[in-house]
Amino acid sequence: MIKRYLLLLLTHLVLGTVFAQIQPCGTDEMRKQLIAEHPEILQVEADFEKQIEAGMRRIDFGRAAKTTAIDQTNNESFWYDIPIVIHIVHDYNVYNTSTFTGDFIPDDFIFNAVKEWNMVFAMQNGDTADVIAPFKKWIGNPRIRLHLATRDPLGNPTKGITRRRSYLTYSAGQLAKFDGWPPTSYINIWFINRMSPGSNAAAYAHYPSSVGSIPFYDGIISLAEYMNKGSKTIPHELGHVLNLSHLWGDNNQPTVACGDDNVDDTPPTKGHATTGCTAASIFDTTCSRNYFKIYTDDLGNIELVNYPDTNNSQNIMDYTYCDKMFTKGQARRMHITLNSNIAGRNNLWDTMNLVATGAIVPFPDLKPIPDFTVTHITGAGNYLAKNANFTFPGRDVKFTNYTTNDTLTALSWTFSNGAAIPVSTSVTNFNNSFAEPGWVTLTMKATGNNTGDSSITWDRALFVADKTGRNMADGYFQEFNSGGDREKWPLFNYYNNEFFWQPASVGMYDGNSIMYKGFDERVTATAHPHTGSPKGDFDDMFSIPVDLTGFGSTCNLNFHYTGASRSSLSGSIADSLYIDYTINNGTTWVSLAKLGKGALFNKGAMNTAYTPTSITDWAAKTIPLPAAAITNYTTFRFRYKPGVSAAGVSSGNNFYMDRINFSPWAAEVSTINMDKINVAIVPNPTKGDAFVLVNDVANTNVHVTVSDITGKVVYTIEEPVKGKQARIRIPSATIAVQGMYLIQTLTGNQVNTQKLVVY
Ligand SMILES: [Zn+2]
């Protein structure tokens, strides 16, 4: 039988504006954003609201509709078991369980928080005793039991917790929703360190009507601080997931205007700020004086229900932090939602789903999952990153245990590379140092509480630099060829994502260079990444320690580069290459240069992944070194920070470097003006004549030998040095074949061999 209801509602509009600095919830704002991107959501919402209204009418009259096997809407004793998964998006910031700061939330704290949430959803939270008299009879029992899943989507055993390290924990939004499990099978709840700038919300969720077509955003994202701070932030957000609105409605801020949430036993209200836990708020009658409803059915039966004439400020869907209750109407609204197929909510508690997710089996005892960080102890020198670090021989670094998934009874750490402590049994943290250069191998063996051992080995736990600086005065070029020493220029993708330094199989002339992969393969004209963003990322390449003392007081860092941007708007290109050096084993890093826009992207904007195709694509860069950098043990760091143009999309494309060297001359020098002994070949690369520039105070003869790649001598010449300088021509006819040549220059003082490239 169709029933209609008539709503009589007296409202008192009172204008006033009080904005809290931290909003407990950003759900309304996110709803608006999703509707702006997907206006069709409005229709879905309207249709779903009709379903809800139809269901609400049934409870208003207490006349149960037919209950089917799968529809438990009117079963007043049915409990809804729901699998959940907790995603910890972190940067290894230890979580303080008293102040709730940090982001690496321990397992036990999570287990306890879930218990607390479940108290609320079983109406067992003790503070319902403090609910004011008018609302005691309206306290509702949601009859919901949340269960950390014990099976992941692949059927593997789990404790229903995932952990992922990401810089997005410091600037989190939709793109930080990593590792989401199917939201029709699990409710996903992400915890992060900070929301993205501009959001002052503690948490937010999405209504089921918003996410049916955008499943990867479905769920809750919350500051780690609010997991279980005392306020009921997560139960509030779960209310949104199950289609509860704020008491004052969806479309305004609290405390602004009287509004309603389409739940009859929550009287109209303006809502209250977080500071509203006062008698004035709790007994606030604004908007709700003389609040009653008259219901009539098709037979003409009329019923008047006199609801409380005060606001339900202690409701979990208000913003006061004295939130204690859901109402019966809210519980009903959640139950109707759980019996709807909207966004698959009715699958969550389906028996088959509970079996597949292992939601109602005993919680498993699983082996520990070893994990660690390594950090510098003092003078961190801009090392924001933890793990996969770079250090110097003999320098202490700190190892910290981040093992999870089980209670530890023992832990053993085993190191290579001449570790001062080859084996440690610390279960917390300790300092260690390494005498030998190269990658350090670390094995962690964790013994769980009656679950046995689990062991993980990292082959690249840490890189130790060479003990002495390599002499750069002999014509050293880093060309990233396999035969060279490129392995001593370690690359770090600190956050293990898709933007990082990597060897490239294309070079200025020899098929090898180093590339920063900034092109985001996940972004096309019609698709964008659901999770992840370059914003906040940084990745390092370190040089071999160099000895520059052979150059006297003048020396340049030279390299060739080529790159393209993704964005064609110059103002949107935000990629940067920071070049820094250290002369004190990484205690301090000194800025040498910051390159961006045209200094990185000489090829303009491209929509496809950029790969250079010609030697003419490459440009030369020369950065003069300050005197302080010219030591016998200087190390350079190339830190790339990929930029973001809009909506989390990368602004950069691929960037390449090649032929890094140190020289008194610029990368493409055409004049010589020196007072030291030195040799340069210019231009290099060339497509015509080349010149050997020699500066030699001894004024002896210079002998130049040109060999091709096979070692065959193709040209020799001997010329005197006059006035300390010589400029010796290598005719283009003698180097007519494209490729690489070796130029050996013999003076009275030195032998110098350098490569010359002809294209
Ligand atoms: Zn909210």
Boltz pocket constraint, residues with backbone or C-beta under 6 A from the ligand:
constraints:
  - pocket:
      binder: B
      contacts: [[A, 24], [A, 25], [A, 26], [A, 27], [A, 28], [A, 236], [A, 237], [A, 240], [A, 246], [A, 317]]
      max_distance: 6.0
